[in-house]
Amino acid sequence: MEMKAVLFISMVVFGSLMQSAIAAVYKVGDTAGWTTIGNVNYKQWAGTKTFQLGDSIVFSYNKQFHNVMQVTHADYRSCNISAPITTHSTGNDTIIIKTFGHHYYLCAVPGHCQAGQKLDINVQRVSSTLAPTPSESGSSPLAYMSSPTSSPTSATVNKPTSIGKASSSTMSLIKLGLAMVVFGGIV
């Protein structure tokens, strides 16, 4: 029985690591890309996404007419290009999100930022908790699986997800399947 508990805990940890390893790839502006043509609303575009650590954002654009600068919040608001954090200019730039919080980007071509070619990516912390141990609560071994601390709102339920990103319900099913394999007839 002790070996099965160790295997179960290992599988839950593996499932959690697997969840963080599955990252989404977002093409900024979707089919329009990074541009001033077509009045793309990048604020609205970002508002329909749930960005997480490890996700990639891809800026696809004509490098003869655009570029990408990561800037501070103040520079983002004022479209100031004098002190960029980073500059990209390949026309197909992939940026992996590595930190929580806001990440600000703009096009440094004169007039483009002012015309709306700027992007605020917000990566929020998502917390999870572990339920009490079976001996504390009298619950089954499945109580160890993590679950959100708050329920989704209608605003988050209706947000589209990126292809390639596993939803939390999918990950819960994977963890349940792993637990069933480890515990066999015990579950």
Buried (B, 14 or more C-beta within 10 A) or exposed (E): EEEEBEBBEEBBEEBBEBBEEBBBBBBBBEEBBBBBEEEBEBEEBBEEBBBBBBBBBBBBBEEEBBBBBBBBEEBBEEBBBEEBEEEBEEBEBEBEBEEBEEBBBBBBBEEBBEEBBBBBBBBEEEEEEEBEEBEEEEEEBBBBBBEEEEEEEEEEEEEEEBEEBBEBEEBBEBBBEBBBEBBEEEE
